[in-house]
Amino acid sequence: MPRETPSPIDLPAEPIWMPGLGWTSGVLALASLVLLACNAVSLRDWAESLTPGPNQARFAEITEQWADLTDRAGIGLARAWLHARWKAAEAARFGGQPAK
């Protein structure tokens, strides 16, 4: 369609700042903080799976300390409870299925 074709909608000449961008950024930041606090075990496991080296060792040590701190504070209790339920469901067998 040629550029000269008039638009049925009046569009602003300059791009406008998207008002939802601030809200979205806030939600992403909050979700990241909640995951950092409540799911420290996964962060620790990821750090331990990285290629070994001096930086990885330091990062693994920091994430281990963070996981211990969140465990002592009780922040990760919901994740631990849900993980235990998941493992129990994963181990469930039907009829004559052999155990894993």
C-alpha positions as CSV (number, residue, x, y, z in Angstrom):
1,M,0.0,0.0,0.0
2,P,1.5,3.4,-0.9
3,R,2.6,5.7,1.9
4,E,0.4,8.5,0.6
5,T,-2.8,6.5,1.4
6,P,-4.6,8.2,4.3
7,S,-4.9,6.2,7.5
8,P,-8.3,5.8,9.0
9,I,-6.6,6.4,12.4
10,D,-4.7,9.5,13.3
11,L,-1.3,8.3,14.2
12,P,1.1,10.6,16.2
13,A,4.1,11.8,14.3
14,E,6.6,10.9,17.0
15,P,6.8,7.5,18.7
16,I,5.3,7.6,22.1
17,W,6.6,5.9,25.3
18,M,4.5,2.8,26.0
19,P,2.8,3.2,29.3
20,G,2.6,-0.5,30.0
21,L,6.4,-0.9,29.8
22,G,6.9,0.4,33.3
23,W,4.3,-2.0,34.7
24,T,5.8,-4.9,32.8
25,S,9.3,-4.1,34.0
26,G,8.0,-4.0,37.6
27,V,6.3,-7.4,37.3
28,L,9.4,-9.0,35.8
29,A,11.6,-7.5,38.5
30,L,9.3,-8.7,41.2
31,A,9.0,-12.2,39.7
32,S,12.8,-12.4,39.5
33,L,13.2,-11.4,43.2
34,V,10.6,-14.0,44.3
35,L,12.3,-16.7,42.3
36,L,15.7,-15.7,43.6
37,A,14.4,-16.0,47.2
38,C,12.0,-19.0,46.9
39,N,13.9,-21.1,44.4
40,A,17.5,-20.8,45.5
41,V,18.0,-24.5,45.2
42,S,17.6,-24.4,41.4
43,L,20.1,-21.5,41.2
44,R,22.5,-23.5,43.2
45,D,22.0,-26.6,41.1
46,W,22.5,-24.6,37.9
47,A,25.7,-23.1,39.3
48,E,27.1,-26.5,40.1
49,S,26.3,-27.7,36.5
50,L,28.5,-25.0,34.9
51,T,31.9,-25.7,33.5
52,P,34.4,-26.0,36.4
53,G,36.8,-23.1,36.9
54,P,37.7,-20.5,39.5
55,N,34.7,-18.2,38.7
56,Q,32.3,-21.2,38.7
57,A,33.7,-22.3,42.0
58,R,33.1,-18.9,43.6
59,F,29.6,-18.6,42.1
60,A,28.8,-22.1,43.3
61,E,30.0,-21.2,46.8
62,I,27.8,-18.0,46.8
63,T,24.7,-19.9,45.6
64,E,25.3,-22.6,48.2
65,Q,25.4,-19.9,51.0
66,W,22.3,-18.3,49.5
67,A,20.4,-21.6,49.5
68,D,21.5,-22.3,53.1
69,L,20.3,-18.8,54.2
70,T,16.9,-19.2,52.5
71,D,16.5,-22.7,54.0
72,R,17.3,-21.3,57.5
73,A,14.8,-18.5,57.0
74,G,12.1,-20.9,55.9
75,I,11.6,-19.0,52.6
76,G,12.0,-22.2,50.5
77,L,9.6,-24.3,52.4
78,A,6.8,-24.1,49.8
79,R,9.2,-25.2,47.1
80,A,10.5,-28.1,49.2
81,W,6.9,-29.2,49.9
82,L,5.9,-29.0,46.3
83,H,9.1,-30.8,45.2
84,A,8.4,-33.6,47.6
85,R,4.8,-34.0,46.3
86,W,6.2,-34.0,42.7
87,K,8.7,-36.7,43.4
88,A,6.0,-38.8,45.2
89,A,3.8,-38.5,42.1
90,E,6.7,-39.3,39.8
91,A,7.4,-42.5,41.8
92,A,3.8,-43.6,41.7
93,R,3.1,-46.8,39.7
94,F,-0.1,-48.2,38.3
95,G,-1.0,-51.9,38.4
96,G,1.9,-54.2,37.6
97,Q,4.4,-51.5,36.6
98,P,7.9,-52.1,37.9
99,A,9.4,-49.6,40.2
100,K,12.1,-47.3,38.8
